[in-house]
């Protein structure tokens, strides 16, 4: 939100997606620069993490050289129910970027089937309202929060698992589905 490298992403989030800066900061949304291994080098050289740990965390890939995984994307931290960041999702800034979304692969900390985007921020409102709204992705959650609807979480696609239902059941027994009306959402 403050570095010139992230200016394009900030404009995308605030001007195109109409997200207020306070919401961007609350959810910790950031930007991964386009450089080949800027994050890996920073974490390795400045923060003293081993390249093996950086790769194991899903932040970089090992090929001929270590390459940052999320480069050139808006990055959404995925929190567990206690607020710990366990993974990331990255979205290209335009519709020509393919794939549009990339996600941290499964790691020791992150299992997509057991996680819900936004659960840390939504859990108290879900408990208060005794109702959870389930959507497909990050922007569905963020635009709902922007409009004052904060009992909402995302499954990161349309695949709902028993583990995710068990997680929501800790806070409510009432769940409403609000998936997209595209073929995948309709089938789900």
N, C-alpha and C positions, 0 to 999 in steps of 0.2 A: 504493500500500500504506500510505501514511502520511497523506495528505491527506483531510479529511472529505468532500470531494466524491466520492472514490472508495470510500467505505464500502460502498455498496450493491453495487458490483462485487466488492469484496473478500469480502463475505459470500457472494455468488453463487459465487465461485471456491473459497472454503475450505469453506463449509458445504454448498452444494448439489452442487458438483463434486468436493469432497473433495481439493482440491489443496493440498499443503503450501506454506507461505509461501516456503520456500527454493526450491521449483521455480518458483513464480510469479516470483520475483526472478531466477532463473537464466535463464529464457526472456524476461525483460523485459516481462511482460504488464502492461498498464495499463488505464486507463479514459479515454474521451473524454467530457467533460462534455456535457450536453444543450444548452448555449448555442449560439446560431446561428453565431457565428464567434469563439469564445473562443481557439481554437488559432491561427487565422489572425492575429488581432489580437496575440496574444502573440509569435508568430514575427516579425510585421512590425514592431511597435512596440518590443519589448524586445530581440529578437535581430537586428533589422535585415535580415531576409530580404525580398526584394521579393514583392509579392502574386503576380506572374507566376511566380516560382520556387516558391512555395507551391502554386499551382494546377498547375504543370508536374509537381511531385512527387506529385500525386494526393491531397494532404491537404485540398484545398478545391475547391469548384466556383464558377465565375463565373456568376451570374445577375443579377438586379436588384442584389443585394449578394453579396459573397464569403461563402460558407457552408461551414463545416467539413463534411467528408465523413463522418467516423466518429462524429459526436456521439451520445451516449447508448449507447455500446457498449463492451464489453470489447475491447481492442485487442491483437492478437498481432503483434509484429514478425516479419517474414520475413527471414532472414539468407541471404547467399550462403555458399559453402563456406569463405570466409575470415573470416566473422563480421561482415561489413558488413551493416547493415540496408538492404535494397533495396526493401521494400514493407511493407504492413500488411494484416491481415485484421481485420474487426470483427464481433463477434457481439452481437446484441440480448440483453438480460438476461432476457427472457421469450419465450414462444412466440407472443405477440401482435405482436411486432415483425416487420415485413415490409420487405424480405426479412430472413430470419434472419441471413444472412451477407452482408457487403459486402467487396469486396477492392479494393486499389489497382488502378487501370486500368494497362494496359501503359505503361511510361515508358522513358526512355533506359536506366535501370538495371534495370528489372524486366520480365521476360518470363515469364509464368506457365508456359509450355511448357518453360522451361529451369530452373525452380526447384523445390525440394522443401522443404517445411516441416520444420525440425528438422535439416537436413543438417549444419549447423555443429556441433551438439551430438552428433550420432550418428556422424559419419564415422570417428572412431578406433575405436569399438566395432564398427562394421561391418567395418572393416579387420581388427580383432583376431579377430572371430568368423567372418570370411570369409562373411558372410551379412547381407543386409538384409531387413527386413520393411517392406512397403509398405502403408500404410493411406490412408484418405480424408481425414482432417481433423486439425485442431489437437488437439482433445480426445482423439482416438485416440492421438496421439503422447504427449501429456502424461500420460494415465492409465497408459500403458505405462511411461513413465519413472518414474512414481510407484511402480510395482510392480517396478522394477529391470530392466526390459527397455529397453535404450537403443541398440539397433541398429535403430532404427525411424524412418521418415520418412513424410511424407504428400504426396500428389500434389495436394491441394486439389481434391477432387472425384473423379471416376472416370476422367478422361481422362489416360491415360499416353502420353507422347510419346517419340520416339526420343532427343531431347535429354536427357530425364530418365534414360532407361536408360543413355545414354553417361556421364552424371554419376555414376550409381551404379557403373558399370563401372570407374571410377577406383579404387574401394575394394573391390569384390567382383564375382564372377561369379554368385553365388547370390542370387536374390531370391524371397522368398515374398510372395504377395498375401494380404492380410487385409482385404478390402473388406466393407462391410455386406451383410446378406442381404436388403436391400430390392431392388426391381426394378432400380434403377440399378447397384447393386453386383453383383448377379447377372449383369446384361448385360455389365458390364465384365469 
